[in-house]
Amino acid sequence: MSNKPILYMHTFSPPSRAVLMTGAALGIEFECKVVNLLEFAHLEPKFVKLNPQHTIPFLDDNGVLIADSHAICAYLVGKYGKDDSLYPKDLAKRAQVDSRLHFDSGHLFARLRFLYAPILYCKSSEMPEDRIQNIQTAWDILERFLSETPYVCGNDLTIADLCLVATASSLTDIVPLDPVKHSKIKQWIDRLSQLPYYEEVNAIGAKGLQAAIRKLLKKNAESK
Ligand SMILES: N[C@@H](CCC(=O)N[C@@H](CS)C(=O)NCC(=O)O)C(=O)O
C-alpha cells in the first residue's frame, strides 16, 4: 500500500502554494513537512542530501523525488488527475501550458525572488527601483497573456494559472497592479479567488509573506 505523498513546503512560499492548490484541485492529501527557510532549515545536510537544489516545494511520492513546483504540478496531474484538463496531453496545448510555466519560473517568480530574497535572508531594507520595474514589466506581459481569454492558456484553468497566481498574489500588495493597465490581471485573480480552496490554500500565505516582507523592511532598517 502506498503512503500519502510527502510535500516539503512552507505556506509563505509561492511555489509551495502552487503545488498545494494543484493537490486541492485533484483531491490529493499530502503529508506536509514544513521547512522554515528563515531558520535555514533547507540548508540542513539531511534536506540537501534529499534535494541537492535545497528548494521548496519538494515532493517525495513513495520514493519518486521531484524538485520544482512546475515539474511537481505536471507530475501530480498525470499521476492523480481524473482527466488531463489541468495539464493537457495534446502536444500543442501542453506546449502552451509549458510556455506559461516557464514564464513563471524564469520571469515572474525569478523577479519576485530577486526583490524579496535580500530582505528575507540578507537583512536588506531596500526595494531597488530597477527590481520593482522588472516586476512591472512582467505585469505588462501577464496582462497581454490575458487580453482575450479568462485564463493564461485560453478558456480553461490549467496548472499555469495556479503557478502564476501563487506568484502574482504574493506580489500585488508590494508592487500594486495599475487598475487601468492591469485590469485583466485583476479580473483573473478575482476569478481564481472563487476556487473553493483558494482562500485557505493560497490567499492566507500570500498575505502572510507580504506582511513579513513589510515587517522585515522596517526591522532591517532599524537595525542598521
Ligand atoms: N523554480 C522553483 C523555485 C523554488 C524556490 O526558489 N523556492 C524558494 C522558496 S519560495 C526556496 O526554496 N529558496 C531557498 C533556496 O533557494 O535555497 C520552483 O518552482 O519550485
The ligand as a Tripos MOL2 file, in Angstrom:
@<TRIPOS>MOLECULE
LIG
   20    19     1     0     0
SMALL
NO_CHARGES

@<TRIPOS>ATOM
      1 N1         11.5990   27.0750   -9.5720 N.3       1 LIG1
      2 C1         11.4690   26.5800   -8.2270 C.3       1 LIG1
      3 C2         11.7630   27.6900   -7.2440 C.3       1 LIG1
      4 C3         11.7700   27.1860   -5.8230 C.3       1 LIG1
      5 C4         12.3190   28.2120   -4.8470 C.2       1 LIG1
      6 O1         13.1810   29.0380   -5.2070 O.2       1 LIG1
      7 N2         11.8200   28.1440   -3.6300 N.am      1 LIG1
      8 C5         12.3260   29.0310   -2.6060 C.3       1 LIG1
      9 C6         11.2280   29.2980   -1.5920 C.3       1 LIG1
     10 S1          9.8490   30.1450   -2.2980 S.3       1 LIG1
     11 C7         13.4680   28.3140   -1.8760 C.2       1 LIG1
     12 O2         13.3620   27.1590   -1.5950 O.2       1 LIG1
     13 N3         14.5640   29.0330   -1.5950 N.am      1 LIG1
     14 C8         15.6800   28.5020   -0.8900 C.3       1 LIG1
     15 C9         16.8990   28.3340   -1.7370 C.2       1 LIG1
     16 O3         16.8560   28.5820   -2.9430 O.co2     1 LIG1
     17 O4         17.9350   27.9700   -1.1810 O.co2     1 LIG1
     18 C10        10.0570   26.0220   -8.0240 C.2       1 LIG1
     19 O5          9.1500   26.4270   -8.7440 O.co2     1 LIG1
     20 O6          9.8800   25.1510   -7.1560 O.co2     1 LIG1
@<TRIPOS>BOND
     1     1     2 1
     2     2     3 1
     3     2    18 1
     4     3     4 1
     5     4     5 1
     6     5     6 2
     7     5     7 1
     8     7     8 1
     9     8     9 1
    10     8    11 1
    11     9    10 1
    12    11    12 2
    13    11    13 1
    14    13    14 1
    15    14    15 1
    16    15    16 2
    17    15    17 1
    18    18    19 2
    19    18    20 1
@<TRIPOS>SUBSTRUCTURE
     1 LIG1         1 GROUP 0 **** ****
